[in-house]
Amino acid sequence: MIRKYPISRLIWSIGLLIPLIAGLFWLGNEKLAISKAINDILYHLSLMLSAEEVESSWLPVLSLVYLRLYVYKWVATGIFSVIYMLLSLLLIHWKFRQKAFTLGILIIYSGLIGIAGISFILGLLFDQYTIGYGVAHRMMDFVQSPVILMICAVIVLLVPSGRD
């Protein structure tokens, strides 16, 4: 059953959601810019590593830089994923204050991150890195977007909270 809210409460709820979702879009844009910059650097480093004119004494240094950037990229992915998950949990807790809804958000995020991790590992194990990475990348893109939060926002506005 759809809950009827007084107009002032609906405006207040929307007034809180719009800046939150706009902030998440901004955050997603910043994450995309960071990832693109790191990917560009990784691409150019991989070209240098495979070039024959690179002096052999530079190969260990370039390999170390490449590995560190690759690790930083995954750390940034983890940080942004946690930020999105925490903001979604905050919204759900703010509205419902029920463990079942909070648990639902945790299950959604954990499931998507788990699928990404398993895909990546299976891609490595079965020499299908491109496919495994592609699936993991798409899952993590979804986790690091406001889509889950927007779905939660619709639920927040339509489902009674039980606090009235």
C-alpha positions in Angstrom: 0.0 0.0 0.0 1.4 3.4 -0.9 1.6 5.7 2.0 0.1 9.2 1.8 2.4 11.8 3.2 1.6 15.4 4.2 3.0 17.7 1.5 5.5 19.3 3.9 6.9 15.9 4.8 7.2 14.9 1.1 9.0 18.1 0.2 11.3 17.7 3.2 12.2 14.1 2.1 12.7 15.1 -1.5 14.7 18.1 -0.3 17.1 15.8 1.4 17.3 13.2 -1.4 18.0 15.5 -4.3 21.3 16.9 -2.8 22.3 13.4 -1.7 21.7 11.9 -5.2 23.3 15.0 -6.9 26.4 14.5 -4.6 26.6 10.9 -5.6 26.5 11.7 -9.3 29.3 14.2 -8.7 31.2 11.6 -6.7 30.7 9.1 -9.5 32.0 11.6 -12.0 35.1 12.2 -9.9 35.7 8.5 -9.6 35.4 8.1 -13.3 37.9 10.9 -13.9 40.4 9.3 -11.5 39.9 5.8 -13.0 40.4 7.2 -16.5 43.6 9.0 -15.6 45.0 5.9 -13.9 44.0 3.7 -16.9 45.7 6.1 -19.3 48.9 6.0 -17.3 48.7 2.2 -17.0 48.2 1.9 -20.8 51.2 4.1 -21.5 53.3 2.2 -19.0 52.3 -1.1 -20.6 53.4 0.3 -24.0 56.7 1.3 -22.4 57.2 -2.1 -20.8 56.6 -3.9 -24.1 58.7 -1.5 -26.2 62.0 -2.9 -27.3 63.9 0.4 -27.0 63.3 0.6 -23.2 66.6 0.1 -21.4 66.5 -3.2 -19.5 67.6 -1.4 -16.3 64.3 0.5 -16.3 62.0 -2.5 -16.6 61.9 -3.3 -12.9 61.1 0.3 -12.0 58.4 0.5 -14.7 56.9 -2.8 -13.5 56.8 -1.6 -9.9 55.1 1.6 -10.9 52.6 -0.3 -13.0 51.8 -2.7 -10.2 51.4 0.1 -7.6 49.1 2.0 -9.8 47.1 -1.1 -10.5 46.7 -1.7 -6.8 45.8 2.0 -6.1 43.1 1.7 -8.8 41.5 -1.2 -6.9 41.9 0.5 -3.5 40.1 3.6 -5.0 37.4 1.2 -6.3 37.0 -0.2 -2.8 36.9 3.2 -1.1 34.2 4.6 -3.5 32.2 1.4 -3.1 32.2 1.7 0.7 31.1 5.4 0.4 28.2 4.5 -1.8 27.2 1.6 0.4 27.4 3.8 3.6 25.3 6.5 2.1 22.7 4.0 1.0 22.7 2.5 4.5 22.4 5.9 6.0 19.3 6.7 3.9 17.6 3.4 4.7 18.4 3.7 8.4 17.2 7.3 8.4 13.8 6.3 7.0 13.0 2.8 8.2 15.2 2.2 11.3 14.6 -1.5 10.8 17.4 -4.1 10.6 15.6 -6.0 7.7 16.0 -3.0 5.3 19.6 -2.4 6.4 20.4 -6.1 5.9 18.8 -5.9 2.5 21.2 -3.2 1.4 24.1 -5.0 2.8 23.1 -8.2 0.9 22.7 -6.2 -2.4 26.1 -4.6 -2.1 27.9 -7.7 -0.8 26.3 -9.8 -3.6 27.4 -7.4 -6.4 30.9 -7.1 -5.0 31.1 -10.9 -4.5 30.0 -11.5 -8.1 32.7 -9.0 -9.2 35.4 -10.7 -7.2 34.4 -14.2 -8.3 34.3 -13.1 -12.0 37.7 -11.6 -11.7 39.3 -14.6 -10.0 37.7 -17.0 -12.4 38.9 -14.9 -15.3 42.5 -15.2 -13.9 42.2 -18.9 -13.2 40.8 -19.9 -16.6 43.0 -17.6 -18.6 40.0 -15.4 -19.5 41.3 -12.2 -17.9 39.5 -9.9 -20.3 36.1 -11.5 -19.7 36.5 -11.8 -16.0 37.7 -8.2 -15.7 34.9 -7.0 -17.9 32.2 -8.6 -15.7 33.9 -7.4 -12.5 34.3 -3.9 -13.9 30.6 -3.7 -14.9 29.5 -5.0 -11.4 31.7 -2.4 -9.7 30.4 0.3 -11.9 26.9 -0.5 -10.7 28.0 -0.6 -7.1 29.7 2.8 -7.5 26.7 4.5 -9.0 23.6 6.1 -7.5 21.3 3.6 -9.1 21.0 1.4 -5.9 20.4 4.5 -3.8 17.8 5.9 -6.3 15.9 2.6 -6.1 16.1 2.9 -2.3 14.9 6.5 -2.5 11.8 5.3 -4.4 11.2 2.7 -1.7 11.7 5.3 1.0 9.1 7.5 -0.5 6.5 4.8 -1.2 6.7 2.4 1.7 5.5 3.4 5.1 8.2 3.6 7.7 6.4 2.4 10.8 7.6 5.4 12.8 4.4 7.4 12.4 
